[in-house]
Amino acid sequence: MTLLPDPPPSLPPGPRAFYGELRELLVALHPPDLDRAGVEVDFGDAGVAVTLPHAREPGWTLAAQVSLRAAVVVAGPASAHFDDRTPDWTSAAVRYMAGVLRGERELAVLSRRSIAFWRAPVSEGVRIDFGARG
């Protein structure tokens, strides 16, 4: 059973390709720690925005905003950008999301230890995990 609704017929090719792959991914992975009731999808402005909240960790929301030629994926405190200058950019965005859903992607975030303005920022790795395997 698919978690995300069918896209409207007017959704352009780039966002449609991303959305179709994401729907298939969520069916295949069936992430157990995804808050299914909190999932949001917004079609508009010739693109799509999808929000996938974590069931127990509010700061671990995974979201994507995809327009005609670019996608921004936000995973908790980190983000990744994809655009049509790279072949297969929509699939790359979905692969990035798959890595987050599986807990395979280490995200570099600024550490709270770097609050002193005279010190160089310190980054640390965080793994967001929705419990998906496969």
Secondary structure, DSSP 8 states (H G I E B T S, - for coil): --SS----TT--HHHHHHHHHHHHHHHHH--TTB-GGG-EEEEETTEEEEEE-BSS-GGG-EEEEE-SSEEEEEETTEEEEEETTSTTHHHHHHHHHHHHHHT--EEEEE-GGG-STTS---EEEEE-------
